[in-house]
Every structure is written in structure tokens, then in C-alpha cells.
Amino acid sequence: MKQINKGQARKQYNNGETIIIIAHKMALNTPWNLEHEITKNANCGDATFDFLVNNYEYYNCNYEAGYYCAYYVNGEAGKC
């Protein structure tokens, strides 16, 4: 997994790549499955990147988990 910034994540999402979002204080690949994968046209039809991120932050981000998201892609997909 490679961490990317929000602008890169938005660009990758619009290109059809799968982005993994998680609250920034949380670790990936835990038994609690805190991360969420988003892919264009696979989640809620025509939902925008910002709509999906805002919904994730509203329901999953807090004082303990972190107030904003971290973004990850698999391997080489994150290179712009």
C-alpha cells in the first residue's frame, strides 16, 4: 500500500482506480476492517469523490480515530 494525498486520490478515483480511505490515526489491515474501498461507478452510482469522503468522515472520523481521512492505493497505481 502506498499513501497518497487527497488531490492524488481524487485524480486516481476519477480515473477509475480503487482508493482505500481510513481515518488518519487508524492502521490498515486490522481485524476490525476500518478501511473502506471506493471506486468510481461501483459505489452509489454516480457519487463524487468528495461526497463519499464526506460521508465516511461524518460517520467514522472522531477524536480517537482522527478527524480526517488518509488515502491509499495498491502498489504502482498511486504514481501520477
N, C-alpha and C positions, 0 to 999 in steps of 0.2 A: 504494500500500500504506500502511496505517495500523497503527502498532504499538499494541498493547493490552496490559493486564496479564493475569495468569493468571486472576483471577476473572472478568474480562470475557470472556476466551477460553473459559472453561468454560461460561459462560452462553450465548455465541453457539453453541458446539458443541452444547449441549443443545437449542437452538432450531433445529438443522439447518443452520446456516451452515458454510461451509468455512473452516477455520482453517489457517494456514501456520505451522509450527513450524521453528525453526532454532536451532542453538547460538548463544548470545548474542554471541560475538565474531566470528561469520561474517557475511558480506554476502549479501544476497538477489541473485538473478538472476546468479549466477556460472556460468561454463561447467561447473563440477563438479556442479551441481544438488544443493546441500547441504540445501535446504529440503524439507520434507515436508508434503503437504496431508492433513488429517484431516477427515472428515465423518461424522457420526453415521449408523450403519447402512450405511455404504459400506465401512468398514474393519473387518474381522474380526467381522462380525455385530453383536453387542450389546456390543462393547468400550466401556468407560467412558473418559472423557476422561483421567482420571488414569492408567489402565492404558496408554493409548497414549503419553502424555507420558513416563511412567516408562521404558517400553521404548525410546523414542527417546533419552532421556538416557543410559540404560545403554550403548547401542551407539554413540552418536555424540558424546557430550559428554566432553571430556577437558581437560587442561591447556591445550593450544594452541587448541582450538575454544571453550572455555568450559564450565563445569560445569553450567549450567542453560540453559533454552530462552527464546527470545524468541518472541512471538506476534504474528502479523499477520493482517489481514483486508483484503479489497479495498474500496477507496473508502468509501462511506457505510455499509456493513454493520457497521462497528465501533461505531457510535453506540448507546449504551444509553439 
